Amino acid sequence: MRTQTYTQMLKEYGEGYWDPGDEMERNETLPKYNYSLIVEGEYMELDNLNKWIKKNIGEDYGETIYYSKTGYDFCFIEIFSNHSDYIFKIEEAVPRIYSTYPNAHPKPLIERSIGYDDHVKYKEGDEDAIVM
């Protein structure tokens, strides 16, 4: 899971693949909030990020939009808030969150994505890591 810019996100979707409905939802949401952060990742990672947000920031952080898939169980989300400190905390946490895949074969995996089908494995003893 990694943060991206709006321009990087559009480039990842490619010419003609950015869903007009996603753009409309984004344009309706932007005026309500002062800050936003775009995150790219696998669904499980993004769900874990949402759990982290609710636990460490609270339910009232703002709003999250899930955009159309860019790959199998892979997409962008945009997190909106009126609190810059919330966005800063989330941005700091994103590259530190590792997801546990208990049903991976031959053994469970703990890793995070850094793009579609590109992963970094958790290193035992990484004190900055947030393992979920």
N, C-alpha and C positions, 0 to 999 in steps of 0.2 A: 504494500500500500504506500502510495506516495502522493504528495501534493502536486498540483499542476496549475498552470494559468489557464484562463479562458481560451486564449489563443492556442495553447498546446492541446487543450481538449478538442477544439474544433479541428485542428490538424489531425488528431488521432481518429476522429470520426470520418474524415475524408470528405471530399467534394460531394455534395448532394446527400450525405448520409445523416447529417444532424437533423433530428426529428423536429419539424416545425412546432409540434405540440410541446416539446421540451423548451423550445425558445420562448413560446408564449407563456408557459408557466413561470419560466425564469424572469421574463419581463414584468409579470404581474407581482412577483415576490420581491424583486430588487428594491422597489421604492419603500417597502415596509422596514427595511433594515439598513444599517450603516456599514456593515462589514460582511464579507463572505469569504469562504475558503473552499476551493475545489480539490477533491480527493479522488484518486483513481485506485481501484482495487477489486479483489474478488468479493463476492457477496458475503462470505463468512467473515472476511476481514472487516468489511464495512459494518456488518452487524456487531462485531466485537468493538469497533470504534464507537458505535452508538451506545453500547453497554457502558463503555468507559466514560463517555460524555455524561450519561445519566448518573453514574456513580460519583464522578469527580467534579461535575459542574452543576448538574441538576436537570430536572425536566423542563425548566423554563429558560434553557439556553437560547432558544430561537426556533428555527425550522430547518428541515433537511429535505432536499429534493433528490430523488433517485432518477438519473437520466437513462436513456435507452442503452441497452447492452452494446459493448464493443467486441465481445467475445463470449465464450461459454462461461456463464456465471461471473462475468467481469463487466464493470461499468464505472461511470463517474457519478459522484454525488456532489452536491453543493450545500454547504452548511452556512446558514444565515444567522446573524446575531446583531444586536444593538450594543454589544459589549466587546470592545477590542481585546480585553484581557481573556475572555472566553475563547475567542478565535486564536489568540496567541498560544494559550495552553493546549488547544486541540492541535494546532500546527506543530508544536513541540512533541506531542505524543505520537502523532502519525508514524514517523519513521522508527519509533521504538516499540510499536505494538507487533507482536508475533502471535500468530494463530496456531492453535494445536489442531491437527488433523488426525484424530484417533483411529480412523479406519484406513489410513494409508497403508499400502503394502510395499515392502514386507513388514514395516513397523510404523508406529505413529511418527508423524512429522511435526516439527515446530519450525515455522518459517513465515516470511512475509514476502509479498510480491513487490517487484520494482518495475513493473510493466507486465503486459500480457504474456503469460507463459515464461516469466523470468522471475526467479526467486532467490532469496538470501536465507540460508539456514540459521537458526538460532545457535549461538555459541554458548555452551555451558559456562556459567559464571559471569555473563554479561550483566553487570549491576544496573545498567541503564534500561535494559529490556523490560517490557511489560508483556508477560506471557499470559495469553488468554486461551 
